[in-house]
Amino acid sequence: MSGGPDSREQIMRAAFAALATHGYADLTVARIADEFAKSKSLLYYHYDAKDDILRSLLDYATDQFLATLDAESTDDPAANLREFVDQLLPECPGEDVLTGRRVILELRGEAVGNPDFRATFTAMDDRLRDRVIAEIEAGVERGQFAVADPETAATELTMLLNGALLESATTDHDITEQARATLHARIDALAEGPNE
């Protein structure tokens, strides 16, 4: 994207702010442009429609999350998996985390009837699951985990995590502590033997 990575980041921040304020149904490119500090023509040059911007926002959010995990990564796959869980289900989430959850789940709801969003979420979930698979495989190679099928184990962990995120964002249930404990226990159990 011309204008450099700083411009992309500013566009993504503008899209997030506009989506958080207006919601998907009332969001327009013009409202995103209102949040964009640089020339509005730059925004219109790169994006034709709000969905193009929002799919880019999901890709950007995934990139940022994986970069955070990379920065925190250690030689301990179990610790890395716990960090993965803790980043998505923090003990005391701030308002920005809660807003981010709400925004992503609102867009995920659009994927029910929008094939482009469905493809974007499929790719996003695949990237996150691949990261979990890689950590489990690293744990197997180091003798830390005794897992017969890393892909199945990773799918189980990510399904539990997605369910916890959905419930915590769409109900008044305070399940974060229980969900974290459950997921940490599942990670610990990877050392106990092959998947049944």
N, CA, C and O of each residue as an XYZ file, in Angstrom:
784
protein
N       0.851     -1.186      0.000
C       0.000      0.000      0.000
C       0.884      1.232      0.000
O       1.756      1.359      0.860
N       0.681      2.145     -0.944
C       1.457      3.363     -0.947
C       1.085      4.169      0.280
O      -0.023      4.062      0.806
N       2.045      4.987      0.729
C       1.810      5.694      1.974
C       2.446      4.970      3.144
O       2.496      5.505      4.251
N       2.940      3.740      2.911
C       3.711      3.028      3.920
C       2.852      2.326      4.944
O       1.633      2.493      4.992
N       3.533      1.520      5.777
C       2.806      0.757      6.789
C       2.099      1.648      7.793
O       1.076      1.257      8.355
N       2.636      2.858      8.028
C       1.988      3.762      8.973
C       0.589      4.137      8.487
O      -0.345      4.236      9.283
N       0.451      4.344      7.187
C      -0.864      4.668      6.624
C      -1.819      3.504      6.799
O      -2.981      3.700      7.154
N      -1.338      2.288      6.552
C      -2.202      1.120      6.723
C      -2.672      1.013      8.165
O      -3.851      0.775      8.428
N      -1.738      1.193      9.098
C      -2.117      1.107     10.506
C      -3.160      2.166     10.854
O      -4.115      1.888     11.579
N      -2.978      3.369     10.341
C      -3.940      4.432     10.629
C      -5.308      4.133     10.020
O      -6.337      4.428     10.630
N      -5.324      3.550      8.820
C      -6.599      3.164      8.207
C      -7.276      2.088      9.045
O      -8.486      2.143      9.262
N      -6.505      1.110      9.519
C      -7.081      0.039     10.324
C      -7.616      0.579     11.650
O      -8.675      0.154     12.113
N      -6.894      1.505     12.256
C      -7.366      2.115     13.504
C      -8.639      2.919     13.259
O      -9.558      2.912     14.078
N      -8.681      3.603     12.133
C      -9.882      4.377     11.789
C     -11.071      3.447     11.568
O     -12.182      3.734     12.011
N     -10.832      2.335     10.882
C     -11.915      1.372     10.635
C     -12.423      0.786     11.943
O     -13.631      0.654     12.143
N     -11.506      0.437     12.828
C     -11.897     -0.118     14.128
C     -12.725      0.886     14.922
O     -13.766      0.544     15.484
N     -12.249      2.137     14.961
C     -12.959      3.174     15.723
C     -14.352      3.410     15.156
O     -15.319      3.533     15.908
N     -14.457      3.473     13.830
C     -15.757      3.718     13.205
C     -16.699      2.545     13.427
O     -17.886      2.741     13.690
N     -16.180      1.332     13.322
C     -17.009      0.150     13.533
C     -17.478      0.073     14.982
O     -18.634     -0.257     15.247
N     -16.584      0.377     15.920
C     -16.955      0.348     17.334
C     -18.032      1.388     17.644
O     -18.894      1.164     18.494
N     -17.977      2.509     16.961
C     -18.933      3.592     17.205
C     -20.277      3.348     16.530
O     -21.329      3.548     17.137
N     -20.238      2.916     15.272
C     -21.462      2.875     14.471
C     -22.049      1.471     14.301
O     -23.229      1.333     13.979
N     -21.236      0.425     14.516
C     -21.702     -0.924     14.229
C     -21.670     -1.190     12.736
O     -21.583     -0.272     11.920
N     -21.742     -2.463     12.402
C     -21.599     -2.844     10.996
C     -22.709     -2.253     10.124
O     -22.431     -1.727      9.047
N     -23.944     -2.335     10.573
C     -25.081     -1.931      9.728
C     -25.022     -0.460      9.345
O     -25.412     -0.092      8.237
N     -24.538      0.384     10.251
C     -24.509      1.827      9.997
C     -23.138      2.320      9.563
O     -22.923      3.525      9.439
N     -22.221      1.411      9.333
C     -20.873      1.806      8.925
C     -20.833      2.113      7.434
O     -21.445      1.411      6.628
N     -20.110      3.166      7.077
C     -19.880      3.528      5.679
C     -18.402      3.865      5.509
O     -17.694      4.108      6.487
N     -17.949      3.877      4.272
C     -16.568      4.288      4.007
C     -16.377      5.740      4.458
O     -15.320      6.102      4.973
N     -17.396      6.554      4.262
C     -17.297      7.959      4.676
C     -17.086      8.072      6.187
O     -16.319      8.922      6.640
N     -17.754      7.229      6.963
C     -17.582      7.281      8.419
C     -16.200      6.790      8.827
O     -15.626      7.281      9.799
N     -15.668      5.828      8.092
C     -14.282      5.414      8.349
C     -13.345      6.562      7.992
O     -12.395      6.843      8.723
N     -13.610      7.221      6.875
C     -12.777      8.341      6.445
C     -12.789      9.464      7.474
O     -11.787     10.157      7.652
N     -13.914      9.644      8.149
C     -13.999     10.678      9.184
C     -13.037     10.421     10.336
O     -12.604     11.356     11.011
N     -12.703      9.151     10.562
C     -11.779      8.787     11.639
C     -10.320      8.775     11.177
O      -9.410      8.602     11.988
N     -10.101      8.958      9.874
C      -8.768      8.829      9.287
C      -8.098     10.197      9.232
O      -8.614     11.127      8.612
N      -6.938     10.311      9.891
C      -6.282     11.617     10.029
C      -5.655     12.106      8.729
O      -5.533     13.312      8.515
N      -5.258     11.182      7.862
C      -4.596     11.587      6.624
C      -5.627     11.905      5.548
O      -6.829     11.945      5.811
N      -5.139     12.128      4.341
C      -6.013     12.481      3.227
C      -7.049     11.387      2.993
O      -6.711     10.210      2.868
N      -8.305     11.790      2.935
C      -9.372     10.823      2.697
C      -9.243     10.180      1.327
O      -9.708      9.060      1.120
N      -8.613     10.881      0.386
C      -8.438     10.318     -0.960
C      -7.561      9.070     -0.914
O      -7.717      8.176     -1.746
N      -6.636      8.998      0.054
C      -5.791      7.810      0.201
C      -6.640      6.597      0.566
O      -6.418      5.496      0.060
N      -7.599      6.805      1.436
C      -8.502      5.723      1.831
C      -9.328      5.263      0.637
O      -9.422      4.068      0.358
N      -9.920      6.215     -0.060
C     -10.772      5.867     -1.202
C      -9.959      5.259     -2.346
O     -10.487      4.479     -3.139
N      -8.680      5.615     -2.432
C      -7.832      5.068     -3.493
C      -7.631      3.568     -3.312
O      -7.595      2.821     -4.290
N      -7.500      3.130     -2.070
C      -7.173      1.723     -1.807
C      -8.388      0.845     -1.580
O      -8.302     -0.371     -1.752
N      -9.512      1.422     -1.201
C     -10.675      0.609     -0.851
C     -11.926      1.150     -1.530
O     -12.191      2.352     -1.521
N     -12.689      0.231     -2.117
C     -13.926      0.614     -2.793
C     -15.143      0.536     -1.879
O     -16.109      1.277     -2.062
N     -15.097     -0.350     -0.906
C     -16.284     -0.597     -0.080
C     -15.859     -0.899      1.351
O     -14.716     -1.271      1.615
N     -16.812     -0.729      2.269
C     -16.492     -0.951      3.681
C     -16.069     -2.389      3.945
O     -15.198     -2.625      4.783
N     -16.667     -3.360      3.247
C     -16.306     -4.753      3.499
C     -14.855     -5.029      3.139
O     -14.200     -5.840      3.794
N     -14.340     -4.358      2.094
C     -12.923     -4.510      1.745
C     -12.046     -4.050      2.907
O     -11.064     -4.705      3.255
N     -12.412     -2.921      3.496
C     -11.642     -2.385      4.619
C     -11.738     -3.318      5.822
O     -10.738     -3.566      6.497
N     -12.923     -3.830      6.090
C     -13.119     -4.663      7.274
C     -12.419     -6.009      7.143
O     -11.901     -6.532      8.130
N     -12.395     -6.578      5.940
C     -11.638     -7.822      5.752
C     -10.145     -7.564      5.960
O      -9.433     -8.393      6.525
N      -9.686     -6.405      5.495
C      -8.296     -6.027      5.731
C      -8.036     -5.830      7.221
O      -6.961     -6.167      7.716
N      -9.024     -5.284      7.937
C      -8.895     -5.099      9.382
C      -8.735     -6.441     10.089
O      -7.923     -6.558     11.007
N      -9.486     -7.441      9.681
C      -9.366     -8.765     10.291
C      -7.993     -9.370     10.035
O      -7.399     -9.971     10.930
N      -7.487     -9.211      8.814
C      -6.136     -9.690      8.506
C      -5.104     -8.966      9.366
O      -4.183     -9.577      9.910
N      -5.279     -7.664      9.475
C      -4.347     -6.843     10.267
C      -4.374     -7.263     11.734
O      -3.321     -7.406     12.356
N      -5.570     -7.462     12.293
C      -5.695     -7.869     13.694
C      -5.013     -9.214     13.936
O      -4.364     -9.419     14.962
N      -5.170    -10.129     12.976
C      -4.512    -11.437     13.108
C      -3.001    -11.279     13.065
O      -2.287    -11.897     13.855
N      -2.506    -10.449     12.139
C      -1.064    -10.184     12.056
C      -0.532     -9.639     13.379
O       0.513    -10.072     13.865
N      -1.264     -8.682     13.956
C      -0.818     -8.056     15.200
C      -0.819     -9.057     16.351
O       0.098     -9.062     17.173
N      -1.847     -9.902     16.412
C      -1.922    -10.895     17.481
C      -0.761    -11.885     17.379
O      -0.117    -12.196     18.381
N      -0.500    -12.374     16.177
C       0.595    -13.334     16.001
C       1.947    -12.681     16.269
O       2.856    -13.329     16.790
N       2.087    -11.400     15.915
C       3.331    -10.688     16.205
C       3.539    -10.558     17.710
O       4.666    -10.665     18.192
N       2.460    -10.327     18.452
C       2.551    -10.258     19.918
C       2.999    -11.598     20.483
O       3.840    -11.649     21.380
N       2.435    -12.687     19.955
C       2.850    -14.022     20.408
C       4.317    -14.273     20.083
O       5.043    -14.849     20.893
N       4.756    -13.843     18.901
C       6.161    -14.014     18.529
C       7.075    -13.291     19.519
O       8.118    -13.812     19.915
N       6.666    -12.082     19.909
C       7.487    -11.289     20.830
C       7.574    -11.939     22.206
O       8.573    -11.778     22.907
N       6.533    -12.674     22.594
C       6.492    -13.309     23.913
C       6.963    -14.765     23.877
O       7.033    -15.420     24.917
N       7.282    -15.268     22.690
C       7.581    -16.692     22.519
C       8.823    -17.119     23.292
O       9.801    -16.378     23.393
N       8.758    -18.337     23.838
C       9.886    -18.922     24.565
C      10.198    -20.290     23.957
O       9.606    -20.692     22.956
N      11.136    -20.990     24.581
C      11.454    -22.349     24.138
C      10.545    -23.385     24.797
O      10.777    -24.586     24.659
N       9.526    -22.939     25.501
C       8.612    -23.818     26.217
C       7.252    -23.800     25.519
O       6.481    -22.860     25.716
N       6.933    -24.829     24.699
C       5.658    -24.834     23.968
C       4.430    -24.737     24.868
O       3.453    -24.085     24.500
N       4.459    -25.373     26.041
C       3.309    -25.293     26.944
C       3.102    -23.854     27.414
O       1.969    -23.377     27.474
N       4.186    -23.166     27.746
C       4.081    -21.762     28.160
C       3.563    -20.905     27.008
O       2.775    -19.983     27.221
N       3.998    -21.205     25.805
C       3.531    -20.445     24.642
C       2.036    -20.651     24.407
O       1.328    -19.712     24.042
N       1.558    -21.872     24.614
C       0.125    -22.133     24.464
C      -0.679    -21.420     25.552
O      -1.761    -20.895     25.290
N      -0.147    -21.407     26.768
C      -0.838    -20.673     27.835
C      -0.896    -19.183     27.513
O      -1.902    -18.524     27.774
N       0.181    -18.662     26.950
C       0.202    -17.246     26.564
C      -0.822    -16.970     25.472
O      -1.475    -15.927     25.477
N      -0.959    -17.894     24.546
C      -1.978    -17.788     23.480
C      -3.366    -17.628     24.112
O      -4.135    -16.744     23.736
N      -3.668    -18.497     25.076
C      -4.953    -18.439     25.773
C      -5.088    -17.130     26.552
O      -6.123    -16.466     26.492
N      -4.032    -16.767     27.283
C      -4.109    -15.601     28.157
C      -4.220    -14.296     27.379
O      -4.818    -13.335     27.864
N      -3.651    -14.253     26.176
C      -3.784    -13.053     25.344
C      -5.232    -12.868     24.898
O      -5.722    -11.741     24.830
N      -5.915    -13.964     24.594
C      -7.293    -13.877     24.119
C      -8.300    -13.812     25.268
O      -9.388    -13.255     25.114
N      -7.938    -14.377     26.407
C      -8.815    -14.347     27.584
C      -8.042    -13.765     28.770
O      -7.751    -14.478     29.730
N      -7.711    -12.479     28.705
C      -6.929    -11.897     29.804
C      -7.703    -11.894     31.115
O      -8.933    -11.853     31.138
N      -6.951    -11.938     32.196
C      -7.563    -12.024     33.525
C      -8.428    -10.801     33.816
O      -9.537    -10.930     34.335
N      -7.931     -9.632     33.486
C      -8.679     -8.383     33.716
C      -8.712     -7.596     32.410
O      -7.935     -6.657     32.238
N      -9.598     -7.964     31.492
C      -9.601     -7.296     30.188
C      -9.981     -5.827     30.298
O     -10.923     -5.467     31.003
N      -9.232     -4.980     29.588
C      -9.555     -3.564     29.540
C     -10.684     -3.301     28.564
O     -11.141     -4.202     27.860
N     -11.124     -2.061     28.533
C     -12.232     -1.690     27.658
C     -11.882     -1.917     26.193
O     -12.746     -2.276     25.392
N     -10.599     -1.705     25.837
C     -10.191     -1.910     24.446
C     -10.306     -3.379     24.047
O     -10.690     -3.685     22.918
N      -9.978     -4.292     24.966
C     -10.096     -5.728     24.693
C     -11.558     -6.112     24.528
O     -11.913     -6.851     23.609
N     -12.403     -5.609     25.417
C     -13.830     -5.931     25.344
C     -14.451     -5.376     24.061
O     -15.277     -6.037     23.432
N     -14.056     -4.176     23.680
C     -14.552     -3.590     22.432
C     -14.066     -4.402     21.237
O     -14.825     -4.653     20.301
N     -12.806     -4.810     21.270
C     -12.266     -5.622     20.180
C     -13.012     -6.928     20.019
O     -13.304     -7.353     18.901
N     -13.325     -7.572     21.148
C     -14.102     -8.809     21.124
C     -15.461     -8.584     20.471
O     -15.888     -9.347     19.604
N     -16.132     -7.518     20.909
C     -17.470     -7.213     20.393
C     -17.429     -6.944     18.888
O     -18.285     -7.415     18.140
N     -16.424     -6.183     18.455
C     -16.291     -5.837     17.035
C     -16.062     -7.092     16.195
O     -16.691     -7.272     15.153
N     -15.164     -7.949     16.652
C     -14.858     -9.154     15.870
C     -16.055    -10.089     15.819
O     -16.336    -10.682     14.777
N     -16.765    -10.226     16.939
C     -17.928    -11.101     16.933
C     -19.059    -10.537     16.074
O     -19.815    -11.292     15.463
N     -19.170     -9.223     16.029
C     -20.170     -8.634     15.138
C     -19.847     -8.964     13.685
O     -20.739     -9.299     12.906
N     -18.572     -8.870     13.323
C     -18.176     -9.213     11.957
C     -18.322    -10.711     11.704
O     -18.699    -11.119     10.605
N     -18.026    -11.530     12.710
C     -18.194    -12.980     12.548
C     -19.647    -13.314     12.271
O     -19.932    -14.226     11.495
N     -20.570    -12.594     12.890
C     -21.987    -12.797     12.618
C     -22.339    -12.519     11.163
O     -23.224    -13.161     10.598
N     -21.645    -11.563     10.563
C     -21.882    -11.258      9.151
C     -21.451    -12.415      8.246
O     -21.949    -12.556      7.129
N     -20.519    -13.242      8.739
C     -20.017    -14.357      7.936
C     -21.079    -15.414      7.671
O     -20.921    -16.240      6.772
N     -22.163    -15.394      8.447
C     -23.240    -16.365      8.247
C     -23.813    -16.235      6.834
O     -24.094    -17.241      6.183
N     -23.984    -15.008      6.365
C     -24.591    -14.815      5.048
C     -23.693    -14.152      4.032
O     -24.127    -13.865      2.917
N     -22.440    -13.902      4.397
C     -21.517    -13.193      3.505
C     -20.326    -14.099      3.198
O     -19.469    -14.300      4.059
N     -20.261    -14.645      1.987
C     -19.186    -15.593      1.669
C     -17.780    -14.992      1.778
O     -16.825    -15.697      2.104
N     -17.657    -13.694      1.505
C     -16.336    -13.069      1.608
C     -15.872    -13.010      3.059
O     -14.709    -13.286      3.353
N     -16.775    -12.651      3.963
C     -16.411    -12.659      5.378
C     -16.158    -14.087      5.860
O     -15.252    -14.327      6.658
N     -16.958    -15.027      5.376
C     -16.748    -16.433      5.755
C     -15.339    -16.885      5.361
O     -14.655    -17.552      6.137
N     -14.916    -16.517      4.153
C     -13.572    -16.887      3.690
C     -12.496    -16.220      4.550
O     -11.476    -16.832      4.868
N     -12.735    -14.967      4.918
C     -11.762    -14.250      5.742
C     -11.646    -14.875      7.125
O     -10.540    -15.053      7.634
N     -12.774    -15.209      7.734
C     -12.736    -15.837      9.054
C     -12.162    -17.250      8.988
O     -11.480    -17.690      9.913
N     -12.436    -17.956      7.900
C     -11.840    -19.283      7.735
C     -10.326    -19.170      7.705
O      -9.626    -19.936      8.369
N      -9.817    -18.209      6.930
C      -8.369    -18.015      6.837
C      -7.789    -17.576      8.183
O      -6.717    -18.037      8.574
N      -8.485    -16.697      8.888
C      -8.019    -16.226     10.193
C      -7.962    -17.381     11.183
O      -6.958    -17.556     11.874
N      -9.026    -18.167     11.258
C      -9.046    -19.300     12.187
C      -7.979    -20.330     11.831
O      -7.363    -20.923     12.716
N      -7.763    -20.541     10.527
C      -6.725    -21.486     10.103
C      -5.352    -21.022     10.557
O      -4.540    -21.831     11.005
N      -5.083    -19.724     10.446
C      -3.778    -19.204     10.872
C      -3.576    -19.398     12.369
O      -2.491    -19.784     12.806
N      -4.614    -19.134     13.155
C      -4.491    -19.288     14.604
C      -4.347    -20.761     14.994
O      -3.543    -21.106     15.860
N      -5.138    -21.626     14.345
C      -5.025    -23.060     14.638
C      -3.653    -23.583     14.213
O      -3.066    -24.413     14.907
N      -3.139    -23.104     13.081
C      -1.804    -23.527     12.638
C      -0.742    -23.159     13.667
O       0.226    -23.891     13.873
N      -0.944    -22.006     14.310
C       0.012    -21.606     15.348
C      -0.039    -22.582     16.524
O       1.001    -22.952     17.068
N      -1.235    -22.995     16.914
C      -1.386    -23.946     18.007
C      -0.808    -25.306     17.605
O      -0.126    -25.952     18.400
N      -1.080    -25.733     16.381
C      -0.511    -27.000     15.890
C       1.008    -26.956     15.970
O       1.634    -27.912     16.428
N       1.603    -25.852     15.527
C       3.067    -25.737     15.520
C       3.629    -25.848     16.940
O       4.666    -26.478     17.148
N       2.949    -25.239     17.917
C       3.431    -25.331     19.297
C       3.299    -26.754     19.830
O       4.185    -27.242     20.532
N       2.189    -27.420     19.496
C       2.016    -28.801     19.957
C       3.069    -29.705     19.310
O       3.658    -30.553     19.980
N       3.302    -29.525     18.022
C       4.332    -30.326     17.340
C       5.711    -30.072     17.945
O       6.505    -31.000     18.101
N       5.996    -28.810     18.284
C       7.279    -28.505     18.934
C       7.371    -29.200     20.284
O       8.435    -29.690     20.664
N       6.245    -29.242     21.017
C       6.237    -29.929     22.301
C       6.456    -31.423     22.165
O       7.122    -32.040     22.996
N       5.888    -32.007     21.104
C       6.100    -33.434     20.840
C       7.568    -33.685     20.522
O       8.156    -34.637     21.034
N       8.164    -32.844     19.684
C       9.576    -33.015     19.308
C      10.500    -32.903     20.520
O      11.527    -33.578     20.587
N      10.132    -32.051     21.474
C      10.966    -31.871     22.669
C      10.662    -32.911     23.749
O      11.317    -32.927     24.792
N       9.675    -33.777     23.509
C       9.306    -34.765     24.511
C       8.439    -34.197     25.620
O       8.222    -34.857     26.636
N       7.938    -32.973     25.437
C       7.096    -32.336     26.456
C       5.658    -32.828     26.366
O       4.984    -32.977     27.386
N       5.187    -33.081     25.145
C       3.817    -33.535     24.918
C       3.835    -34.948     24.365
O       4.730    -35.320     23.606
N       2.837    -35.731     24.752
C       2.640    -37.070     24.205
C       1.315    -37.055     23.454
O       0.297    -37.526     23.963
N       1.337    -36.512     22.243
C       0.129    -36.286     21.464
C       0.210    -37.067     20.163
O       1.155    -36.904     19.391
N      -0.778    -37.911     19.924
C      -0.790    -38.710     18.700
C      -1.184    -37.875     17.489
O      -0.676    -38.105     16.391
N      -2.071    -36.920     17.669
C      -2.615    -36.147     16.550
C      -2.635    -34.667     16.921
O      -3.636    -34.189     17.454
N      -1.558    -33.929     16.654
C      -1.502    -32.508     17.015
C      -2.626    -31.673     16.402
O      -3.097    -30.722     17.026
N      -3.057    -32.016     15.191
C      -4.102    -31.232     14.542
C      -5.429    -31.338     15.303
O      -6.115    -30.338     15.510
N      -5.782    -32.565     15.716
C      -7.010    -32.751     16.493
C      -6.917    -32.055     17.844
O      -7.874    -31.417     18.283
N      -5.767    -32.176     18.506
C      -5.585    -31.514     19.800
C      -5.711    -29.998     19.653
O      -6.320    -29.339     20.495
N      -5.137    -29.447     18.587
C      -5.206    -28.003     18.347
C      -6.637    -27.569     18.061
O      -7.074    -26.520     18.534
N      -7.363    -28.361     17.299
C      -8.752    -28.031     16.986
C      -9.597    -28.016     18.252
O     -10.448    -27.142     18.416
N      -9.370    -28.980     19.154
C     -10.118    -29.019     20.415
C      -9.837    -27.771     21.254
O     -10.757    -27.178     21.816
N      -8.568    -27.376     21.337
C      -8.223    -26.192     22.116
C      -8.855    -24.931     21.525
O      -9.411    -24.109     22.254
N      -8.768    -24.783     20.207
C      -9.300    -23.565     19.592
C     -10.827    -23.543     19.633
O     -11.419    -22.468     19.733
N     -11.475    -24.707     19.559
C     -12.939    -24.732     19.699
C     -13.355    -24.282     21.095
O     -14.287    -23.491     21.238
N     -12.670    -24.778     22.125
C     -12.967    -24.355     23.490
C     -12.739    -22.857     23.662
O     -13.537    -22.167     24.297
N     -11.661    -22.368     23.098
C     -11.343    -20.949     23.213
C     -12.378    -20.091     22.492
O     -12.816    -19.073     23.029
N     -12.771    -20.484     21.291
C     -13.787    -19.735     20.551
C     -15.121    -19.731     21.288
O     -15.820    -18.718     21.316
N     -15.469    -20.868     21.881
C     -16.707    -20.926     22.652
C     -16.667    -20.006     23.856
O     -17.656    -19.344     24.170
N     -15.529    -19.960     24.533
C     -15.384    -19.077     25.695
C     -15.469    -17.617     25.272
O     -16.103    -16.813     25.955
N     -14.836    -17.264     24.150
C     -14.895    -15.885     23.657
C     -16.323    -15.500     23.290
O     -16.773    -14.395     23.592
N     -17.034    -16.420     22.636
C     -18.413    -16.145     22.242
C     -19.297    -15.907     23.466
O     -20.053    -14.937     23.513
N     -19.197    -16.797     24.455
C     -20.062    -16.658     25.631
C     -19.703    -15.410     26.429
O     -20.589    -14.709     26.916
N     -18.416    -15.131     26.564
C     -18.020    -13.974     27.372
C     -18.429    -12.659     26.716
O     -18.654    -11.665     27.405
N     -18.525    -12.652     25.390
C     -18.874    -11.420     24.678
C     -20.365    -11.243     24.463
O     -20.822    -10.135     24.180
N     -21.135    -12.323     24.592
C     -22.564    -12.232     24.234
C     -23.507    -12.530     25.391
O     -24.725    -12.529     25.209
N     -22.964    -12.784     26.575
C     -23.811    -13.019     27.751
C     -23.251    -12.228     28.926
O     -22.187    -11.615     28.837
N     -23.994    -12.257     30.028
C     -23.515    -11.631     31.264
C     -22.761    -12.621     32.147
O     -22.407    -12.289     33.278
N     -22.512    -13.817     31.653
C     -21.770    -14.812     32.428
C     -20.301    -14.418     32.519
O     -19.687    -14.046     31.519
N     -19.753    -14.501     33.697
C     -18.332    -14.216     33.903
C     -17.589    -15.556     33.931
O     -17.360    -16.140     34.990
N     -17.224    -16.019     32.739
C     -16.630    -17.357     32.626
C     -15.137    -17.327     32.359
O     -14.520    -18.377     32.178
N     -14.546    -16.137     32.330
C     -13.144    -16.025     31.912
C     -12.219    -16.870     32.764
O     -11.392    -17.614     32.235
N     -12.350    -16.761     34.095
C     -11.445    -17.499     34.983
C     -11.608    -19.003     34.789
O     -10.619    -19.731     34.712
N     -12.859    -19.472     34.709
C     -13.091    -20.907     34.517
C     -12.578    -21.365     33.153
O     -11.985    -22.438     33.032
N     -12.811    -20.544     32.129
C     -12.357    -20.912     30.784
C     -10.835    -20.991     30.727
O     -10.280    -21.920     30.139
N     -10.158    -20.014     31.338
C      -8.691    -20.048     31.356
C      -8.196    -21.296     32.079
O      -7.283    -21.972     31.606
N      -8.805    -21.600     33.233
C      -8.382    -22.780     33.997
C      -8.606    -24.054     33.201
O      -7.764    -24.952     33.208
N      -9.735    -24.136     32.516
C     -10.046    -25.323     31.708
C      -9.042    -25.483     30.573
O      -8.540    -26.580     30.328
N      -8.755    -24.394     29.890
C      -7.824    -24.452     28.763
C      -6.408    -24.745     29.237
O      -5.689    -25.505     28.589
N      -5.995    -24.158     30.358
C      -4.672    -24.461     30.903
C      -4.584    -25.938     31.288
O      -3.550    -26.573     31.080
N      -5.669    -26.485     31.849
C      -5.676    -27.906     32.212
C      -5.565    -28.775     30.959
O      -4.885    -29.801     30.972
N      -6.230    -28.365     29.879
C      -6.123    -29.116     28.622
C      -4.688    -29.088     28.093
O      -4.191    -30.085     27.571
N      -4.035    -27.944     28.231
C      -2.643    -27.840     27.793
C      -1.761    -28.751     28.645
O      -0.902    -29.457     28.116
N      -1.971    -28.737     29.960
C      -1.211    -29.625     30.845
C      -1.440    -31.094     30.477
O      -0.523    -31.911     30.552
N      -2.673    -31.417     30.079
C      -3.028    -32.807     29.759
C      -2.356    -33.298     28.489
O      -2.318    -34.503     28.240
N      -1.820    -32.382     27.676
C      -1.139    -32.808     26.453
C       0.093    -33.656     26.789
O       0.567    -34.428     25.955
N       0.595    -33.512     27.984
C       1.772    -34.300     28.394
C       1.405    -35.692     28.888
O       2.286    -36.523     29.110
N       0.122    -35.954     29.061
C      -0.277    -37.182     29.745
C      -0.427    -38.380     28.829
O      -0.418    -39.517     29.302
N      -0.564    -38.161     27.546
C      -0.690    -39.319     26.669
C      -1.392    -38.981     25.378
O      -1.891    -37.868     25.210
N      -1.435    -39.946     24.449
C      -2.044    -39.712     23.151
C      -3.515    -39.369     23.263
O      -4.207    -39.776     24.197
N      -3.974    -38.601     22.272
C      -5.414    -38.272     22.184
C      -6.219    -39.549     22.050
O      -5.815    -40.488     21.365
N      -7.336    -39.569     22.699
C      -8.265    -40.712     22.519
C      -9.146    -40.435     21.332
O     -10.000    -41.253     20.992
